[in-house]
Amino acid sequence: MSTFPESKTAILTGAASPRGIGRATAHYLAERGWNIGIIDLDDAAAKAVAAEIAEQHGVQAAGAGADVSQESQVRAAFDALEAALPQVVALVNLAGVSSPVPYLEVSADEWNRVMNINLNGVHYATRRAVESMVGHGVGRVVSLSSVSAQRGGGTFSKTPYSAAKAGIIGFSRSVARELGHDGITVNVISPGPIDTDIMGGTLTDERKAGMAADGVLPRIGTPRDIAAAIAYLISEDAGFVTGQTLNVDGGLYMH
Ligand SMILES: NC(=O)c1ccc[n+]([C@@H]2O[C@H](COP(=O)([O-])OP(=O)(O)OC[C@H]3O[C@@H](n4cnc5c(N)ncnc54)[C@H](O)[C@@H]3O)[C@@H](O)[C@H]2O)c1
């Protein structure tokens, strides 16, 4: 059984936006002793969040700018973070964009933009991370899908987003199967609506109530709801869980 090193790092993509799931997760994990690497579009913003994490939680943290849809940028950012931080045990793929365009209006550019960031980006970061994890004999990868993939849209984002997020589930199951013998687990979290700014800006109380009406619980989710699920799936104790999709959606999708 693969054990974790005493000092361990989680690298998060898409963790620089002020009210996003990624930044909340970085704080949540740092509070629990993880060192943190942050990859986001803007180098200065990634470094600023890393500095905030190191200062507040007394862990090591570093940031690097990369567009996750550009493989060479992802690899360079990962190289820089890996050189600056303790052993990378976990990768959390959070970088993503929304896409509210109705299907009949989707251009080739919109389709490719969403696929390149939301699906190819997960592949590029995962590929680079597991190359190192295989060498250490231990690793955890968690990627963010969406209830939109499972229920066929019905959310702010539409078809290209749903397709990319569904792709993450198949991708993760396959990588989980190939790398299980290397001590690596690969899982997915599928959130329902979460109170961030990704759905065209900060949500009004009215919009939140409308989104919650569809589920079993009387509210939409918070970044902390997702952070806690991520913390579990990348923990040492989750070592027998792989290829799974954990729905953190207030009961929107049951199967
Ligand atoms: N908020 C929700 O309701 C919800 C529901 C289901 C899934 N998700 C998923 O959770 C993840 C986090 O979303 P969020 O709600 O925190 O949104 P957010 O917009 O706050 O965060 C997305 C982050 O990704 C970064 N990013 C965007 N494009 C990038 C690129 N090309 N390269 C690198 N970084 C890039 C942004 O700068 C930002 O920091 C996304 O993958 C999203 O699809 C969110």
The ligand as an SDF file (V2000), in Angstrom:
LIG
                    3D

 44 48  0  0  0  0  0  0  0  0999 V2000
  -19.9400   27.0850   -9.6110 N   0  0  0  0  0  0  0  0  0  0  0  0
  -20.6640   26.0790  -10.0180 C   0  0  0  0  0  0  0  0  0  0  0  0
  -21.9060   26.0880   -9.9200 O   0  0  0  0  0  0  0  0  0  0  0  0
  -20.0180   24.8570  -10.6090 C   0  0  0  0  0  0  0  0  0  0  0  0
  -20.8160   23.7210  -10.8200 C   0  0  0  0  0  0  0  0  0  0  0  0
  -20.2460   22.5970  -11.3820 C   0  0  0  0  0  0  0  0  0  0  0  0
  -18.9140   22.5970  -11.7250 C   0  0  0  0  0  0  0  0  0  0  0  0
  -18.1420   23.7010  -11.5160 N   0  0  0  0  0  0  0  0  0  0  0  0
  -16.7420   23.6480  -11.9150 C   0  0  0  0  0  0  0  0  0  0  0  0
  -15.9020   23.9730  -10.8270 O   0  0  0  0  0  0  0  0  0  0  0  0
  -14.6850   24.5530  -11.3150 C   0  0  0  0  0  0  0  0  0  0  0  0
  -14.4100   25.8500  -10.5770 C   0  0  0  0  0  0  0  0  0  0  0  0
  -15.4240   26.7790  -10.9170 O   0  0  0  0  0  0  0  0  0  0  0  0
  -15.8290   28.0570  -10.0280 P   0  0  0  0  0  0  0  0  0  0  0  0
  -17.2860   28.0270   -9.8640 O   0  0  0  0  0  0  0  0  0  0  0  0
  -14.9370   28.1380   -8.8410 O   0  0  0  0  0  0  0  0  0  0  0  0
  -15.5430   29.2360  -11.0870 O   0  0  0  0  0  0  0  0  0  0  0  0
  -14.4610   30.3870  -11.1310 P   0  0  0  0  0  0  0  0  0  0  0  0
  -14.7110   31.1120  -12.4150 O   0  0  0  0  0  0  0  0  0  0  0  0
  -14.4680   31.1550   -9.8580 O   0  0  0  0  0  0  0  0  0  0  0  0
  -13.1000   29.6030  -11.2220 O   0  0  0  0  0  0  0  0  0  0  0  0
  -12.5310   29.1330  -12.4080 C   0  0  0  0  0  0  0  0  0  0  0  0
  -11.0290   29.3670  -12.3440 C   0  0  0  0  0  0  0  0  0  0  0  0
  -10.4330   28.8380  -13.5210 O   0  0  0  0  0  0  0  0  0  0  0  0
   -9.5250   29.7880  -14.0210 C   0  0  0  0  0  0  0  0  0  0  0  0
   -9.3640   29.6020  -15.4700 N   0  0  0  0  0  0  0  0  0  0  0  0
  -10.2940   29.8420  -16.4420 C   0  0  0  0  0  0  0  0  0  0  0  0
   -9.7770   29.5560  -17.6480 N   0  0  0  0  0  0  0  0  0  0  0  0
   -8.5040   29.1440  -17.4290 C   0  0  0  0  0  0  0  0  0  0  0  0
   -7.4410   28.7290  -18.2940 C   0  0  0  0  0  0  0  0  0  0  0  0
   -7.6000   28.6810  -19.6350 N   0  0  0  0  0  0  0  0  0  0  0  0
   -6.2640   28.3790  -17.7400 N   0  0  0  0  0  0  0  0  0  0  0  0
   -6.0950   28.4360  -16.3930 C   0  0  0  0  0  0  0  0  0  0  0  0
   -7.0410   28.8070  -15.5360 N   0  0  0  0  0  0  0  0  0  0  0  0
   -8.2420   29.1630  -16.0450 C   0  0  0  0  0  0  0  0  0  0  0  0
  -10.1200   31.1410  -13.6630 C   0  0  0  0  0  0  0  0  0  0  0  0
   -9.1470   32.1770  -13.7040 O   0  0  0  0  0  0  0  0  0  0  0  0
  -10.6690   30.8630  -12.2740 C   0  0  0  0  0  0  0  0  0  0  0  0
   -9.6960   31.0650  -11.2730 O   0  0  0  0  0  0  0  0  0  0  0  0
  -14.8760   24.7220  -12.8280 C   0  0  0  0  0  0  0  0  0  0  0  0
  -14.2580   23.6390  -13.4940 O   0  0  0  0  0  0  0  0  0  0  0  0
  -16.3810   24.6570  -12.9870 C   0  0  0  0  0  0  0  0  0  0  0  0
  -16.7530   24.2200  -14.2710 O   0  0  0  0  0  0  0  0  0  0  0  0
  -18.6750   24.8340  -10.9620 C   0  0  0  0  0  0  0  0  0  0  0  0
  1  2  1  0
  2  3  2  0
  2  4  1  0
  4  5  1  0
  4 44  2  0
  5  6  2  0
  6  7  1  0
  7  8  2  0
  8  9  1  0
  8 44  1  0
  9 10  1  0
  9 42  1  0
 10 11  1  0
 11 12  1  0
 11 40  1  0
 12 13  1  0
 13 14  1  0
 14 15  2  0
 14 16  1  0
 14 17  1  0
 17 18  1  0
 18 19  2  0
 18 20  1  0
 18 21  1  0
 21 22  1  0
 22 23  1  0
 23 24  1  0
 23 38  1  0
 24 25  1  0
 25 26  1  0
 25 36  1  0
 26 27  1  0
 26 35  1  0
 27 28  2  0
 28 29  1  0
 29 30  1  0
 29 35  2  0
 30 31  1  0
 30 32  2  0
 32 33  1  0
 33 34  2  0
 34 35  1  0
 36 37  1  0
 36 38  1  0
 38 39  1  0
 40 41  1  0
 40 42  1  0
 42 43  1  0
M  CHG  2   8   1  16  -1
M  END
$$$$
